[in-house]
Amino acid sequence: MTDTQTPAETTAAPVYTVPQERRIVTAIPGPKSQALHERRAAVVSAGVSSALPVYIERASGAVLVDVDGNQFLDFGAGIGVTTIGHTEENVVRAAASQLQDVIHTLFTITPYEEYVRVAELLAEHTPGTHAKRTVLVNSGAEAVENGVKIARKFTGRRAVAVLDHAYHGRTNLTMAMNFKAHPYATGFGPFAGDVYHAPNSYPYRDGLSGADAAARTISYLEKAVGASDLACLVVEPIQGEGGFIVPAEGFLTTLQTWCTEHGVVMIADEIQSGMARTGTWFASEHFGWIPDLVLSAKGIAGGLPLAGVTGRAEIMDAAHAGGLGGTFGGNPVACAAAVAVFESIEANDLLGEAARIEATLTAGLERLRARYDLIGDIRGIGAMIAIELVQPGTRDTTKAPNAEAVTALVAYAAQHGVLLLNAGTFGNVLRFLPSLAVTDALIDDALRVLDDGFAALG
């Protein structure tokens, strides 16, 4: 502690157990990772693939360390899970403390306060001031399944609508809800029925206003489904796997107005976009959208498995006693971690950090866009930013997708210590999904690697 620091200031500062820097000391993957990969091949299903076969031993803040001692700047955050940083000290402390008290009882048999506290925090922080109820489950896909069945119970209707380019999970129902079949659904059918895919708002490719895009969506729903049979419309406010597609202004609120008028439950899938990632607690807030139900997961518990469905009390309470729940849903350790996540976001102004990350990252990507005409679009909000790559010379014309460049850039970045993710229906989106612990210096370093990667494409 320096002479000018107070004990409180020292406590508030993040503590990292790994130096926040990129460092490559072996080939990627290194010898220890290669040995582990051989062991893995003998016992793990080939259906469980890994984008980068380096085996992680430690992680802290925005940095991953593999078994060979290589340090990677993590711009994936476990696909949006470690939003407040790897092994964040408050989460670790809360989970460790809870482990010593109660690990499991099953809330539907003998309840506990931690579950109730998470439900209170979700009621407070999800959009809208109406009375709300919550059910806690284990994963994003499970939250989607429960949101749909609650909507069906409340409305007495059968049909489920989703949007083009959406991704909602890997269970039977959610595979049917996904827009892109491969690799999530290939060969795994038959799938759940009564799922309808409506046009979405994709400003870069359709050029429509929010009102016009919503009119197109509503026209499809009225003709292909019929409002009287439609239980719910499930929408990601910013599409994740679809390529961080941000809808045009007014699109979501126009759909909500239509849903309300016709008794359709509109559900916000905030599994990837929620929990402070975009600079608000939930991305819906950026659009002035107050959904009927909000689905949360990924970043809610700092890396522990937890998810929730939060929504209007009259909708959530339509489920009969015993109709909701599950053995591990709302586990006390995961709930204790989630409470710590909420507290850390507020104590450390992580909403402001998301805005900082957006400003630094988008400014750097705009500089790259000026140099490389492969970058067709830069979009996203907060720490959820993407670039869509197109074939050379097509940025202002056909916008022909360039998946090959994305694949090459992801591979180049990994070899140089930066973990990036691809996305998009056409595989041509490079997404940046860092934790809110990432510094401007680390962002700049990652952008330098990316710049070199673009140059290497020739």
N, C-alpha and C positions, 0 to 999 in steps of 0.2 A: 504494500500500500504506500502510495506517495504521500508527501506532506500535505498535499492539497485535497486528497481524497478522504471522505468520511466513511465510516464503516458501512452505512446504508448504501452509499454509492458503490462500494466494493461488492456488496452482496448482490446488487441489481445487475451488475455487468455479467454478460454471458461468460461461462467458464467452459473452455474447450480442452478436451483431453488429447486432441490431435492438432498439430499445427495446421492452420488454415492456409494451405498452399498446395499447389500441384507438384508432384514429384514422381518421375518414372525412373526406376532403377534396374528393371529387367525387360526382356521382351514381353509383349502382351499377347496371350497370357504367359505368366512366368512359370518356372518349373514346378513350384508347389501347386499352383492352380492346375497345371496340366495333370499332375499326379492325382489330385482330387477329382478331376474330370473323368479320369479313367475309372476311379472307384464309383463315381456317380453312374456311369454308363451301365455298370453291372447291376444296379439296384433301383434306379429311379426310372419311371416310365419315360419313354422317348417322347410322349405327348407333352411332357413338361419341359419346354425349351427355355433357353436363356439367351437374352440378346447379346450379352458379353460374358464369356465363361471365365471370368476372374472371380475368385472366391474371397468374399469379404470377411475380414477378421475383426475390424474395429471401425467405428464411425463416430464422428462428432461434428456438430455444426453443419457445414456444407461440404464436408470431405469424407470420402470413403477410403479405407486402407485395406488392401488385399493381403493375402497370406505371404506374398513375396515382398511386402513392404512398399508397393506402389501406392501413391496417393492420387485419387481421382476427385476432380471437382464434380459434384453431383448436381446435375441439372435435370434430374428425373424425380428425385425425392421419393423413390418407391412408387412412382406414378401418383404423386400428389399426397402421399401419406405423411411423410415427416415434414409437414409444413412449417413447424416452428423450429426445426433443426433436429439432427440426429442426436440421440441420447441427451435430450434437453434436461438440464439438472432438476428442474421442478417436477417434471414428469417422472424421472427416475426415482426421486425422493418419495413422491406420492405413491407410486406403484410398490416400491420396496416396503414402505410403511404398511400399506394395505395387505401385502403378502404375509405379514406377521400377525395380522388380525383375523381376517376372513378371506379365504381364496374362493370359496364357492358354497352356496346353499341352494340356489335356484330361486329366483325372485318370486315365481308363481307358487312356491311352497312357503318359504319364510323370507320375507322381504328385508331390505336393508336401505340405509339412508343414501348411500352413494348413487343408487339408481334414481331415487327421487330427486337428488340434487342435479343430476345431469338433465333430467326432464324439466326442472325449473329453469336451468340455464338455456335450454333449447327454446322454451316458451318465451323467454326474455329476448333472445337474440335472433330468432327467425323473423322474417318480415310480418308486419301487422300487429295490431294491439288487441285483436280478438282473443277470446278464451281458447286455449290450446291444450291438447293432450299429446302424449308421446308413448310409443312402444320402442324398446331397445332390442336390437338383434345383433348379428355378428358381422355381416358383410354388406357391401353395397348391393349385390344381387338379391340378397335376402330382404333388404329394405325395399327394393323395387317390387318384389313379389308381394310383400305385405301391404305396400301402398295400393297395389292393384286390387288385392282381395278386399281391403277395407273399402275402396271406392265401389267395388261391385256389391258389397253388402249394403252400403249406404244407399245406392241408387236402385238396386234391384235389377241392374242392367248387365249385359254380358260383354260388350265390345271394348277393346282397348286400342287407342290410337297413339302412334308415335310419329316422329318426324324423320324424313330422309337424312342420312348421314349420322343417325343416332347410334349410340352404344349404351347398353344397359346391363350387360353381365353375361354369365356363362351357364346359368341354370336353364332348364327346358323352356320356361316362359320367356326369360330374358334373351335367350338365343333367338327366339321368334321375334322379339322386339328389336333386335339389332338390325341395322340397315345392311351392313357388310357381313356376308356369310363366312368367308374364309379369313382366318383359320378357325374362327370361333364355333362355327356350326357345321362345318363340312363333315358329312357322314354320320352325324349324331341324331338325325331325325328318326321318327316324325316329331314335329314340334306342336306346341300348344296352338290352338286355333283362336279365331276371333281377334286377331291382331291386324291392324291396318296401318299402312305407312303413308303418311301425308307429306306433301311438299313442305320444305322449310324455307327459312330466309337465309340466303347465302349471298350477301351483297357483292362480293368480288366476282361471282360467276353469274348471278341473275340480274344484278343491277336494279332490283325492285326496291321501292320504298317499303317501309314497314307495313303501311296500310295495304298496299297492293299485294305484298307477300302473304299477309294474313288473309286477305280476301281469297287468294288462291287456295290456301290451306283449308279455309272454311268451306269453300265450294266443294273441294274433294270430300271432306267429312260429311257434308250434307248429302252428297250424291252416292258415295261408296258405302257409307255406314248408316247414316240417318241419326240425327241427334237423339231420338227417342230410344235408340238401342245402345248409345255410347255411354259407358260408365266413366271413362277417364281419358284424358289426354296427358301423356307423360312427356315432359320437355326438359332438356338440359338448357339452362339459360345461356351458357357458353358450351358448345359441344366439345367434348374431350377427345375421344378417339377419332371423331369425325374431322379433327384438325383445327380445334379452337375457333370454330366458326362463331362470330359475334353477330347476332341478328340485327337487322335494321331497326332504327328507333320506332317504337310504337307497335312492333310486331307482337310481342308477348302480351302487352296490356290489351290489345285488340282481341287476341285469342281468349284472354281471361274474361273479358266482357261477354263474348259469345258463349263461353262455357257456363258462366253464371246464369245468363238468360235462359239456357237450355238445360240446366240441372246437371251439367257435366262437371265432374271433379277434375280440376287442372292441377297436375302434380309437377313440382320442380325437382328434377333430379340434380341435386347439388352435391353429389357424391365426390366429384373431382373439383368443382368450382367453389365449394363452400368452405367455411371455417377460416376466414380472413385471407384466403389466397388472392383475391382480387382487390383488396383494399377496403372491402366492406365485409361484414360477417358472412353474408351470403350474396352471391353474384346477382341474384334477382333484384337486389336493392338498386343496382346501377340502372335498371330499366323501369323503376317505379312499379314493379310487379309484386303483388301480394298474392302468392299462390294459396290454393286450398290446403295442399299438403306439401311438406318439404322433406326430401330424403337426404340424410347426411351419413357420411362414413369417412373412409380414408383418413383425412387429417384430424378427425375429432378426438382421437386418443393418443396422438403422438407416436404411433407405431404399433399400439396394441389393437387387437380386433374388436371393433365396436361400430355399430351403425344404428340409425334411428329413423323412425317415421314420426314427424311432428305435424299436427294440423288442427284444423277447426274442431272444436270440442264435439259438436254435433255429428261430424263425420267420423271421428275417431271412436266415439262412444257407441256408434252403431254396431260395432262388433260385440257379440255376446260374451259373457264371462267364460274364459277358457279358450276363446277363439283365437287369441293372440298369445305369443310367447315362444319359448324354446329353451332347451336345456342350458345353453351357455349365454343366451341373450341378456345383455346387461350385466355381465360378469363384474363382481365388485372391484377387482384389480383394474380392469379396463375402465370402469367408471371413475375410479379414483384418479387415474391418469387423465381422463377427459376433463375432470374438474380442474386439474392443474393446467391443462392446455388453455381453457377459457381464461384462467387467472393470468397466465403468462402473456397471452395476447393483449390483455388490457394493461398489465403492469409494464410491458416493454414496448407499447405503442406499435404493435406489429402491423396494424392496419396502415400506419404511416410508412412502415418499412416496405410494404407491398407497393405503395405508390412510388417510393424511391426506386425500387427495383424496376418498375415499369419505365420510369423516366430514363434511367441509365441504360437499360437493355434496348429500348426502342431507339434511342438516339444512336447507339452503336450499330444497330441493325440498319438504320437509315443510311449511315455512312457506307456500310457494305452494299446496300441496294444501289447507291449511286455508282458503285464500281462494278457490280456484277448484275447483268440484266437477267440472270436466272432467277433472281428474287422478284416474284410477281406481286406478292402482297405481304404486308406486315400487319398483324392483328393480334388482339387480345387485350386483357386488362390486368393490371397488377403483376403478380408473379406467375402469370399464365399467358405467355406470349408465343406466337408462332410465326414462321415465314413459310409461304407457299412457293415452291420452286416450279418454274416452267421451262420449256425448251428455249434455247437461245433465240432471240428475235421475235418471240410470241407474246411478250409481256402485255403489250397493248393491242393484241389482235386475237388470236385463237386461244391464248393462255393454255397451251398444250402441257399437260402434267409432265413433270420430270422426276419420276421416282428414282431413277438411276443415280442422279446427283445426290439425293437425300441419303441413299444407301451408302454411297462413297463418303459423304461428309460425316455420317455417324461413325463409320469405320475409322476414318482418319482421326477424328476427335478422340475416339477411344484409345488409339495407339499413342496419343499425345496427352492422355490424362484428363480428358473431359468426357463425361457421360451425358450423351444427348439421346433423345427419343424421336422416332419417326411417328407419323400419324397420318390421318386423312384417308378417305375412301379410295383415292388413287395412289396412296403411298408417297405422295409428293410434298408432305408437310413436315417441317422440322420444328419440334416444339421445345420450349424452354419452360421447365416446371421446377425451378429451384426452391429450396427452403427459404423462408424469410430471414434466415441467418446469413445468407450470402452477402458478401460485401461488394461495394463498387469495384474494388481492386480485383476480386475474383471474377466478377463479370467481365471486366476489361481483359483479364488474362484469357478467359474462355473465348472472347471475341477475337483475340489475336490468333488463337489456334484455329478458329473458324475461318478467319481471313486467309490464313495459310492453306487451309483445306480447299477453299474456293480457288486459290491460285494454282493448287496442285491439279485441279480438274482440267486446267488448260483452256 
